[in-house]
């Protein structure tokens, strides 16, 4: 199942976008404006058809392995709803919001 990661445009997100491209062909990378109240840069949205969506903030390029672990947990979880985020590493502390599958 393809997963879409959305990062904001601009130089601040370029290094993370480059690192995420290495995760493989099952990752669709989009660049679009992302905003959330009181969010720390750098924001990233994670979503897939028929699954919940997540918005993370405070990310940095060295989080790519935790992002990969989060994607694995996301795909393994029913409807994308991750019950135990410990395998997600630092990303479990970067979660800004999650939206259930609609």
Secondary structure, DSSP 8 states (H G I E B T S, - for coil): --EEEEE-SSHHHHHHHHHHHTT-TTEEEEE-----TT--S--EEEE-TTS-EEEE-S--GGGHHHHHHHHHHHHHSGGG--S-GGGGGGGGGSEEEEE---
